[in-house]
């Protein structure tokens, strides 16, 4: 079954990955809403929340330190659009030295342009051993 997604959203996700991976900070700033909530699952099983300023600060620091560009490797797994809101679920890997991650992008259309309103990053599951979130049926 082939699913068709809004090409405007797909283009936005491509631009987002390319912009962030190459540390183009001024452009990157415009791709996120000001009240962004950037959520990351920590190794302790907690959620760390970062603001837009904190998230951009990390990318700016990497750029200023001369870090090489990040990989733009991604695979869009699902996009769900409801009017001026959309959710995109991606496989994303920033480099060969970084673990792959499952990204959920919460998008909002602002003044006719898509922006990231929220982002959640979790470890990519080991699919060979994933058993699902519900137990098997007993009846």
C-alpha positions in Angstrom: 0.0 0.0 0.0 1.5 3.3 -1.0 0.7 6.4 1.1 0.8 9.8 -0.4 1.9 12.7 1.8 1.6 16.4 1.4 4.7 17.3 -0.7 4.9 20.6 1.1 5.5 18.8 4.4 8.0 16.4 2.8 9.9 19.3 1.4 9.8 21.1 4.8 11.3 17.9 6.5 14.0 17.7 3.8 14.9 21.4 4.4 14.8 21.0 8.2 17.3 18.1 8.1 19.6 19.8 5.7 19.5 23.2 7.5 20.2 21.7 10.9 22.8 19.2 9.7 24.8 22.1 8.2 24.4 24.4 11.2 22.7 27.2 9.2 21.5 28.9 12.4 19.7 31.9 11.0 17.6 29.7 8.7 17.2 27.1 11.4 15.8 29.7 13.8 12.9 30.4 11.4 11.9 26.7 11.1 10.9 26.4 14.7 8.1 28.2 16.7 9.3 30.3 19.6 7.6 28.1 22.3 9.2 24.9 20.9 9.3 21.9 23.2 12.2 19.6 22.4 11.8 16.4 24.3 14.5 13.7 24.6 14.3 10.3 26.4 17.3 10.0 28.6 19.2 6.8 29.4 17.6 6.9 32.9 14.2 6.7 31.4 13.2 10.3 32.0 12.2 13.0 29.6 14.6 16.0 29.3 12.9 19.1 27.9 14.8 21.8 26.0 13.7 25.1 24.8 14.2 26.5 21.4 17.1 28.6 22.7 18.8 25.6 24.3 18.4 23.4 21.3 19.7 26.1 18.9 22.5 26.8 21.4 23.7 23.2 21.1 23.8 23.4 17.3 25.5 26.8 17.4 28.1 25.5 19.8 28.9 22.6 17.4 29.1 24.9 14.4 31.4 27.4 16.3 33.7 24.5 17.5 34.2 23.5 13.8 32.3 20.2 14.0 31.7 18.6 10.6 28.2 18.6 9.2 25.8 16.0 10.5 24.3 13.3 8.3 20.9 14.1 6.7 20.0 10.4 6.8 16.3 10.0 7.5 13.4 8.0 6.5 9.9 9.4 6.8 7.7 6.6 8.3 4.4 8.4 8.7 2.8 11.8 8.2 -0.6 12.7 9.6 -2.1 16.1 8.7 -5.1 17.8 10.4 -5.6 21.3 9.0 -2.8 23.5 10.2 -1.2 20.8 12.3 0.7 17.7 11.3 2.7 15.0 13.0 5.6 13.3 11.2 7.4 10.2 12.5 10.9 9.6 11.2 13.9 7.3 11.4 16.9 9.6 11.8 20.6 9.1 12.1 22.9 12.1 12.6 26.2 10.2 12.0 27.8 6.8 12.0 29.0 7.5 15.5 25.5 8.3 16.8 22.7 5.9 17.5 19.7 6.0 15.2 16.6 7.6 16.7 12.9 7.7 16.3 11.8 11.3 15.8 8.3 12.6 16.2 7.9 16.1 14.7 4.8 18.1 15.7 4.3 20.7 13.0 2.2 23.8 12.9 1.4 26.0 9.9 2.2 29.6 10.8 1.5 32.4 8.3 1.3 29.8 5.5 4.6 28.0 6.3 5.2 24.8 8.3 7.3 25.1 11.4 8.3 22.7 14.1 6.2 23.2 17.3 7.5 20.2 19.1 10.0 17.4 18.7 10.4 14.1 20.6 13.6 12.0 20.2 13.8 8.4 21.4 16.2 5.5 20.7 15.4 3.6 17.6 14.0 0.2 18.8 15.8 -3.1 18.0 13.1 -4.3 15.7 14.2 -7.9 15.7 13.4 -8.1 19.4 10.5 -5.6 19.7 7.4 -7.4 20.9 4.9 -4.6 20.8 3.4 -2.4 23.4 0.4 -4.7 24.2 0.8 -8.2 25.6 -0.4 -11.0 23.4 -4.2 -11.8 23.6 -5.1 -14.6 25.9 -8.7 -14.9 24.6 
